[in-house]
Amino acid sequence: MTRLQGPDAEMIGRLEAELAAGRSATAQWTEPPADRTVLDEVNRLCARYGALLEVRFYGWYRDAAGFDADLLRAIPEVRRLTLNCLQRVINLEAIADLPMLEDFHFGVFEQADGA
């Protein structure tokens, strides 16, 4: 399985090649993408390749507020989502707005609302 750390527009082609070959892949970030349009491309790949593509957000140590799940609204086609190794998540309700979500992993150290 291929894991692409912080994929940018140039790496999307590599990601798509892996998926087109029938191999699973993970696009993962430890901070918000510098170019948010890359999430549009990831969403397109999620729609086309389904559960072959895992989207993962982890770490996120630079933002004291925690991971802002509003970012997930950019990828409504995601089917496999992992949020782990995070201190906390804010705007957690955004996860409920992911209609295609089939496989979800949640590993957060300090979730105030007890999720």
Backbone bond lengths (Angstrom), bond angles and torsions (degrees), N, CA, C in turn:
res aa  C-N    CA-C-N  psi(-1)  N-CA   C-N-CA  omega(-1)  CA-C   N-CA-C  phi
1 M - - - 1.441 - - 1.527 109.13 -
2 T 1.300 115.92 136.28 1.452 122.78 178.82 1.518 109.97 -90.82
3 R 1.333 116.16 133.35 1.462 122.23 173.35 1.514 107.47 -117.69
4 L 1.316 115.75 121.67 1.452 120.15 177.66 1.523 108.96 -108.25
5 Q 1.321 115.03 119.37 1.452 121.87 -178.60 1.516 110.01 -84.80
6 G 1.328 116.83 120.50 1.456 121.70 177.14 1.510 113.22 54.66
7 P 1.327 117.14 51.04 1.465 117.50 -176.07 1.524 112.06 -58.59
8 D 1.310 113.94 138.23 1.460 120.44 176.13 1.525 107.27 -110.28
9 A 1.304 116.77 -175.40 1.465 121.37 -176.18 1.530 111.49 -57.60
10 E 1.321 117.65 -36.07 1.464 121.05 179.95 1.522 112.37 -67.84
11 M 1.314 117.66 -31.62 1.463 121.60 -176.75 1.531 112.54 -83.17
12 I 1.313 117.83 -14.72 1.461 121.02 -177.87 1.525 110.83 -60.78
13 G 1.324 117.62 -37.76 1.461 121.39 177.78 1.511 112.10 -60.66
14 R 1.313 117.16 -41.80 1.470 121.44 177.43 1.525 110.51 -64.48
15 L 1.317 115.09 -42.88 1.456 120.52 178.60 1.530 110.50 -60.72
16 E 1.319 115.93 -45.68 1.465 119.74 -179.47 1.527 111.48 -65.13
17 A 1.317 117.78 -36.63 1.466 120.64 178.18 1.525 110.92 -61.77
18 E 1.312 117.40 -42.44 1.471 121.40 178.06 1.529 110.50 -61.22
19 L 1.322 115.52 -46.75 1.461 120.46 -178.26 1.521 111.15 -66.36
20 A 1.318 117.71 -41.56 1.465 121.84 179.87 1.525 111.30 -63.13
21 A 1.330 116.44 -27.77 1.463 121.27 177.61 1.524 111.98 -81.90
22 G 1.326 116.13 0.82 1.461 120.36 178.34 1.511 114.44 85.42
23 R 1.326 116.89 11.32 1.461 120.76 179.76 1.527 109.79 -97.48
24 S 1.313 116.23 139.52 1.463 119.51 177.91 1.519 109.45 -73.15
25 A 1.321 114.98 154.60 1.458 121.05 -178.69 1.524 109.01 -149.15
26 T 1.318 114.73 158.87 1.457 121.84 177.42 1.514 109.31 -125.80
27 A 1.317 115.59 130.12 1.460 122.33 170.15 1.523 104.90 -104.38
28 Q 1.329 117.22 124.44 1.465 119.47 -173.68 1.525 111.47 -138.09
29 W 1.332 113.78 149.89 1.459 121.33 -178.46 1.526 110.26 -136.74
30 T 1.347 115.44 146.08 1.467 122.23 172.32 1.517 111.22 -108.24
31 E 1.324 116.44 -0.43 1.464 122.98 176.43 1.520 106.71 -158.64
32 P 1.337 117.27 164.59 1.467 118.98 -178.43 1.528 111.27 -58.70
33 P 1.326 117.20 140.74 1.470 119.01 177.69 1.525 110.60 -59.35
34 A 1.321 116.13 137.92 1.466 120.67 178.92 1.526 110.28 -61.69
35 D 1.318 115.72 -37.77 1.458 121.97 178.41 1.523 107.21 -112.11
36 R 1.317 116.98 103.98 1.465 120.91 -176.40 1.528 112.94 -65.43
37 T 1.328 117.94 -17.55 1.468 118.98 178.92 1.528 111.20 -66.80
38 V 1.331 117.63 -18.49 1.461 119.50 176.69 1.533 109.92 -62.77
39 L 1.326 117.18 -29.58 1.465 119.80 177.48 1.523 111.22 -68.05
40 D 1.331 117.89 -30.03 1.462 120.62 174.07 1.525 110.02 -62.82
41 E 1.322 115.97 -41.69 1.469 120.65 178.51 1.524 110.91 -67.42
42 V 1.313 116.93 -41.31 1.465 120.44 177.11 1.523 109.69 -62.64
43 N 1.312 117.42 -41.01 1.460 120.62 177.92 1.528 110.64 -61.20
44 R 1.336 117.00 -41.11 1.465 121.38 177.62 1.523 110.36 -60.94
45 L 1.323 116.76 -41.67 1.469 120.62 178.69 1.523 110.96 -67.65
46 C 1.316 116.96 -37.54 1.470 120.17 176.59 1.528 110.04 -61.09
47 A 1.317 116.84 -42.92 1.464 120.90 -179.99 1.524 111.11 -64.24
48 R 1.323 116.01 -38.53 1.470 119.75 -176.14 1.520 113.47 -81.25
49 Y 1.333 117.68 -39.43 1.464 120.76 -172.09 1.518 114.39 -110.07
50 G 1.311 117.07 -2.39 1.461 121.04 174.03 1.511 114.02 57.29
51 A 1.325 114.45 -131.53 1.459 121.69 -172.66 1.527 114.03 -72.37
52 L 1.319 118.51 -3.57 1.468 119.18 174.32 1.527 111.12 -66.82
53 L 1.333 116.55 -24.59 1.456 120.71 -177.68 1.523 111.03 -105.84
54 E 1.303 115.22 119.45 1.462 121.59 172.44 1.527 108.03 -96.79
55 V 1.316 116.44 137.91 1.459 122.09 173.78 1.520 106.48 -112.18
56 R 1.335 115.73 127.58 1.463 120.22 -174.69 1.529 110.08 -131.02
57 F 1.329 114.65 134.40 1.457 122.38 172.27 1.523 106.18 -121.67
58 Y 1.328 117.15 127.93 1.460 120.41 -176.91 1.524 109.91 -148.93
59 G 1.315 115.62 166.06 1.452 120.45 179.14 1.519 111.86 74.14
60 W 1.296 116.44 -96.57 1.471 123.21 175.18 1.524 111.47 61.31
61 Y 1.315 116.70 37.97 1.458 120.92 -173.33 1.522 114.17 -76.42
62 R 1.307 118.87 -17.01 1.464 121.50 -177.75 1.526 112.92 -76.18
63 D 1.316 117.42 -19.93 1.465 121.22 -177.53 1.524 108.51 -102.82
64 A 1.310 117.01 108.10 1.467 121.71 -176.82 1.528 112.56 -61.21
65 A 1.333 117.28 -28.76 1.472 120.44 179.91 1.522 111.53 -71.80
66 G 1.313 117.02 -24.53 1.454 121.36 -178.35 1.521 111.57 108.53
67 F 1.312 115.52 -174.26 1.464 121.64 178.46 1.520 108.55 -73.76
68 D 1.314 117.13 127.72 1.462 121.74 178.67 1.527 108.54 -93.29
69 A 1.318 116.27 106.49 1.459 121.74 -176.34 1.522 112.98 -66.61
70 D 1.324 118.93 -10.29 1.462 120.24 173.43 1.527 110.86 -57.44
71 L 1.314 117.29 -25.84 1.454 122.26 176.59 1.536 111.50 -57.37
72 L 1.318 116.63 -28.96 1.462 121.60 -178.20 1.524 113.20 -68.34
73 R 1.315 116.82 -18.65 1.472 119.99 178.95 1.524 111.62 -63.86
74 A 1.323 116.84 -17.19 1.467 121.82 178.09 1.526 112.33 -79.55
75 I 1.331 117.14 -10.89 1.471 119.89 -177.10 1.544 110.86 -128.93
76 P 1.327 117.83 60.01 1.468 119.84 -176.75 1.532 114.00 -65.59
77 E 1.325 117.92 -15.09 1.463 121.13 -179.65 1.526 113.62 -89.31
78 V 1.333 117.19 -0.77 1.464 120.08 -177.52 1.528 110.43 -60.59
79 R 1.319 115.08 136.80 1.463 121.30 177.52 1.521 112.13 -110.59
80 R 1.345 116.36 -32.72 1.471 121.47 178.27 1.520 108.20 -120.10
81 L 1.329 115.32 116.57 1.461 120.86 -176.39 1.525 109.72 -130.68
82 T 1.320 114.56 133.40 1.455 120.81 175.53 1.519 109.19 -125.82
83 L 1.316 115.15 125.57 1.465 122.86 171.10 1.519 104.55 -119.25
84 N 1.329 117.20 106.29 1.462 117.94 -178.67 1.520 111.45 -147.52
85 C 1.314 114.02 167.04 1.463 121.99 -176.08 1.529 110.42 55.89
86 L 1.318 116.01 36.55 1.463 122.39 179.48 1.524 109.14 -108.60
87 Q 1.316 116.82 145.35 1.463 120.31 175.79 1.522 110.60 -71.57
88 R 1.345 116.22 -47.13 1.464 120.87 -179.48 1.518 108.75 -157.92
89 V 1.331 114.94 161.47 1.464 122.03 177.55 1.524 107.59 -125.23
90 I 1.320 116.12 132.27 1.460 120.08 173.95 1.533 108.39 -109.34
91 N 1.297 115.83 158.04 1.471 122.58 -176.51 1.533 111.09 56.85
92 L 1.307 114.14 43.15 1.466 122.48 -178.05 1.523 112.93 -57.06
93 E 1.328 117.37 -27.98 1.468 121.25 -177.92 1.525 112.57 -61.84
94 A 1.316 118.95 -17.32 1.467 121.56 178.59 1.526 111.63 -62.40
95 I 1.316 117.19 -25.93 1.464 120.61 179.31 1.523 110.46 -63.51
96 A 1.311 117.21 -34.31 1.473 121.22 178.99 1.523 112.28 -66.83
97 D 1.324 117.29 -15.31 1.458 121.59 -179.61 1.529 112.69 -94.76
98 L 1.307 117.44 19.46 1.464 122.05 178.36 1.534 108.09 -105.34
99 P 1.329 117.45 89.84 1.467 121.03 -170.32 1.522 115.11 -66.51
100 M 1.328 118.30 -22.65 1.461 121.03 -175.52 1.530 112.90 -96.82
101 L 1.318 117.85 -3.23 1.457 122.48 -173.90 1.523 111.49 -59.44
102 E 1.330 116.22 123.94 1.465 123.04 179.96 1.529 112.41 -115.17
103 D 1.328 116.37 -33.71 1.456 121.92 -172.61 1.528 107.42 -133.72
104 F 1.341 116.73 115.93 1.457 121.29 -174.27 1.520 109.91 -132.05
105 H 1.328 116.07 128.55 1.460 122.41 176.89 1.518 108.21 -120.14
106 F 1.325 116.24 131.40 1.459 122.64 -173.25 1.516 108.75 -131.42
107 G 1.321 116.39 113.99 1.457 121.60 178.18 1.513 109.53 -132.81
108 V 1.322 116.14 93.17 1.458 121.41 -175.65 1.525 108.24 -125.14
109 F 1.321 116.13 134.23 1.457 121.66 -173.78 1.528 113.38 -75.14
110 E 1.324 118.55 -44.65 1.459 121.85 -172.14 1.519 110.45 -129.43
111 Q 1.311 117.98 75.67 1.460 120.24 -179.37 1.534 108.74 -95.47
112 A 1.326 116.48 109.75 1.457 122.17 -173.19 1.512 113.56 -61.20
113 D 1.324 118.03 -34.39 1.455 119.49 -177.79 1.533 113.14 -86.82
114 G 1.301 116.65 8.51 1.465 120.90 173.89 1.509 114.74 75.74
115 A 1.317 118.07 15.90 1.472 120.92 -178.27 1.507 111.88 -63.86
